[in-house]
Amino acid sequence: MSPGRPDGQLTDVIVPQVGVLDPSKEIGSALIVTHPLLSGLLEGRSPEDASLRHVEQLAARPLLVDDWPEWVPEPLIAALGRSGVPSPWPHQVEAASLAWAGRSVVIATGTASGKSLAYQLPMLSAVLTQPRARVLYLAPTKALAVDQLRTVSQLELPGVRAATFDGDTPMQTRDWVREHANVVLSNPDMLHRSVLPRHGNWASFLRRLRFVVIDECHHYRGVFGSHVALILRRLRRLCASYGAEPVFVLASATSRDPATSASRLIGRDVSCVDVDLAPRGERTFALWEPPLTPLRGENHAPVRRAAGAEAARILADLVLAGARTLVFVRSRRGAEITALAAQRHLKDAGADDLAARIAAYRGGYLPEERRAVEAALVSGQLLGVATTNALELGVDITGLDAVVLAGYPGTLASLWQQSGRAGRRSQDALVVFVARDDPLDTYLVHHPEAVFGRAVEASVCDPENPFVLAPQLCCAAAERALTPADVQLFGGAAAQSVLDGLVARGVLRRRPNGWYWTGRSWPDVEIRGAGGGPVTVVEAGSGRLLGTVESSAAPSVLHAGAVYLHQGQSFVVAELELDRSTALVRAEEPDWTTSAREITDIEVLATRESATAAGVGVTLGTVRVSNQVVSYQRRRFNGEVLDEIPLDLPVQQLVTSAVWYTLSDDLCTEAALDATDLPGALHAAEHAAIGLLPLFATCDRWDIGGVSTARHADTGQPTVFVYDGHPGGAGFAAQGHAVLGEWLGATRQAIAACECAEGCPSCVQSPKCGNGNHPLDKMRAITVLDLVLSAVGPGPARG
Ligand SMILES: Nc1ncnc2c1ncn2[C@@H]1O[C@H](COP(=O)(O)OP(=O)(O)OP(=O)(O)O)[C@@H](O)[C@H]1O
């Protein structure tokens, strides 16, 4: 370890070339590092420890301001001026003006680019200039709505009556909010459970509704996103019945094609503002891949040094250099371990005083403990904090010298949100992204263009999923009978066929003028799960309810012996009772993680889109997946496999969406892929593709599954399937189909970039493989992917 240069003096350090580097940063075969903190990190390291894969210099952006639009009332301009906003930035004016002109709009710009002002301008101008106007603000979490209330209240605008309406709002206050507040801050759950079912009470609010703001709209993805999309259609329909047609203003993190995602979410065309003109300081972004260790994992595959351990070393080095640093880790336990390990490194370096200035931060601490850590970090009393994503949303800590990300946080939106804690406007900052042992992380550190180029992942949902449509149509019909004209709003043909099914089951009644809910009580619809009766997770002894897990996912995450994380705290499952939909867990802190092994069969039920070229067939369709969890593995945090324990669980069936490709026999023969090679080649290609899909669709690798087979009964050919792990589909496989060439191109590159010889967790091994990651043929997987890519091309898929 070596101290850096807090005096800000620039020092060039030449690093030997390792892996793929950005040519613009190379001199001969070296990479120039100019940031003093980064050079400090590298100085003490041996060549075998050389982990730096890429350095990106994100240039500072100068301040550009615009005039206030003429429709913004003077008191609002004055209040904003007092709050430190003297003039708007150009992209804020563009989005706000579109909304004011009656266009629904999504603003999709970077962290801290001032998206709030873009929706506050139309929202507050409306209530200031038209005393009867009403505005609804929706956030994915209660905390964000509370944060927004604070911001709006601090403006002290006479005539603005803002109030939150959520599960915490006392009953006696609810009537006041409904009748008097003109800015109501809520969440989709409240809309679904409280506002829409009692729309008669809310009639005057809905009749006057001018704007609906949907903040952080990229959170509405997968099955939850599909529910929210249909809740918003329910809202639009009821507003229309009261004579209102509100304008939607959506704020999103940067993502691929935000206009399409936003219009799918609200069911209406949306304009898009995505050119970020907010001023910012320069940032140095380093991509870091921990070295391989002598340890051996499954099938003797090499194991890399764990991202958390590497991040702890980096944190210690940065703190030694005097830098205020935040490290983001995935779990609460990880946050504690990282902070402890960094303290140990500092003590070993003789810096006990600095070790005392490191702490962990996570959900589960008391609010006052959290506030104390936040304040100490802002004041500089604490120099290093290891945190979970508890610090990601709604906690305003900025201006740090460095941020370290231990592992990809799941989406580019989170990556930018977390890295945005460093520097902000005026000062230079360092961000280090440390890859975990996983194909997606490997791909990213070797392909900086996927991080710094155009945003690649799209926030997808599937409002046509029949498993979501059915309960949502019941809610809609219970609110007000559905008319034939409503069918289009809820998805046209897809809605029609679901309605027919609901009538056949006697759940809805068809009358000449529409569909009526027949139930006596209100439909009970859980929007944060996929339906199908969630399994309840209960703490044994205390009986405390910790949460629910979809029944389809329960065998793989709640089997006996599984380590279950709840808000970062770890529990071990004592018993899974599927017939009673309950899992009993005990708080424990074992030194291992568990991953379930499952075997899967797949049957093609229907084809939605299909195309064949050059011997390669690509299809999007509906499948039935039969899945059985057969065992689980216990692994130490360093990746070492401890053992595998068999399980006796029933077969689960899932009807869902899938994308699949086939290779003709002739093609395989030409490419010298014979019957003995194919299983390992297809299996490896499937694993890596599942690892990479989250880069293109905002899902987790646990949201999707795959099956590969050298001859599938329904296709009659070598086939690789990737399917949505949610009943009816969640839009992930459909997105994979839409961007097949890019997705499989990235998959190929991730495999090719990994320096292991025969496949490891960084490329083709999967943590949930039912066959113990056997057979896997890394090199022939590249051949398979080359065959598919030469048929479909590297761009978006046909059809
Ligand atoms: N025109 C402006 N002039 C000066 N400061 C501004 C301006 N617009 C916004 N800000 C400030 O920039 C900061 C970030 O703004 P805001 O929180 O709206 O960004 P955001 O894009 O919503 O960020 P996030 O992605 O973190 O949600 C706030 O402190 C805000 O007061």
The ligand as an SDF file (V2000), in Angstrom:
LIG
                    3D

 31 33  0  0  0  0  0  0  0  0999 V2000
  -31.1400   24.3150  -12.7590 N   0  0  0  0  0  0  0  0  0  0  0  0
  -30.4820   23.9970  -11.6640 C   0  0  0  0  0  0  0  0  0  0  0  0
  -29.5510   24.8370  -11.1500 N   0  0  0  0  0  0  0  0  0  0  0  0
  -28.8700   24.5120  -10.0150 C   0  0  0  0  0  0  0  0  0  0  0  0
  -29.0630   23.3750   -9.3300 N   0  0  0  0  0  0  0  0  0  0  0  0
  -29.9790   22.5100   -9.7890 C   0  0  0  0  0  0  0  0  0  0  0  0
  -30.7350   22.7780  -10.9720 C   0  0  0  0  0  0  0  0  0  0  0  0
  -31.5750   21.7380  -11.1870 N   0  0  0  0  0  0  0  0  0  0  0  0
  -31.3480   20.8520  -10.1940 C   0  0  0  0  0  0  0  0  0  0  0  0
  -30.3970   21.3160   -9.3620 N   0  0  0  0  0  0  0  0  0  0  0  0
  -29.8590   20.6210   -8.1700 C   0  0  0  0  0  0  0  0  0  0  0  0
  -29.2380   19.4110   -8.5990 O   0  0  0  0  0  0  0  0  0  0  0  0
  -29.3840   18.4090   -7.6100 C   0  0  0  0  0  0  0  0  0  0  0  0
  -29.8950   17.1340   -8.2610 C   0  0  0  0  0  0  0  0  0  0  0  0
  -31.1800   17.3330   -8.7460 O   0  0  0  0  0  0  0  0  0  0  0  0
  -32.2350   16.1640   -8.7600 P   0  0  0  0  0  0  0  0  0  0  0  0
  -32.2450   15.4590   -7.4430 O   0  0  0  0  0  0  0  0  0  0  0  0
  -33.5030   16.6700   -9.3020 O   0  0  0  0  0  0  0  0  0  0  0  0
  -31.5690   15.2260   -9.8340 O   0  0  0  0  0  0  0  0  0  0  0  0
  -32.1140   13.8520  -10.3680 P   0  0  0  0  0  0  0  0  0  0  0  0
  -31.7870   13.8350  -11.8180 O   0  0  0  0  0  0  0  0  0  0  0  0
  -33.5340   13.6510   -9.9780 O   0  0  0  0  0  0  0  0  0  0  0  0
  -31.1680   12.8860   -9.5830 O   0  0  0  0  0  0  0  0  0  0  0  0
  -31.3280   11.3190   -9.2550 P   0  0  0  0  0  0  0  0  0  0  0  0
  -31.0050   10.6030  -10.5370 O   0  0  0  0  0  0  0  0  0  0  0  0
  -30.2910   11.1300   -8.1790 O   0  0  0  0  0  0  0  0  0  0  0  0
  -32.7370   11.0890   -8.7840 O   0  0  0  0  0  0  0  0  0  0  0  0
  -30.3220   18.9630   -6.5500 C   0  0  0  0  0  0  0  0  0  0  0  0
  -29.5330   19.3770   -5.4570 O   0  0  0  0  0  0  0  0  0  0  0  0
  -30.9540   20.1670   -7.2280 C   0  0  0  0  0  0  0  0  0  0  0  0
  -31.3050   21.1940   -6.3430 O   0  0  0  0  0  0  0  0  0  0  0  0
  1  2  1  0
  2  3  1  0
  2  7  2  0
  3  4  2  0
  4  5  1  0
  5  6  2  0
  6  7  1  0
  6 10  1  0
  7  8  1  0
  8  9  2  0
  9 10  1  0
 10 11  1  0
 11 12  1  0
 11 30  1  0
 12 13  1  0
 13 14  1  0
 13 28  1  0
 14 15  1  0
 15 16  1  0
 16 17  2  0
 16 18  1  0
 16 19  1  0
 19 20  1  0
 20 21  2  0
 20 22  1  0
 20 23  1  0
 23 24  1  0
 24 25  2  0
 24 26  1  0
 24 27  1  0
 28 29  1  0
 28 30  1  0
 30 31  1  0
M  END
$$$$
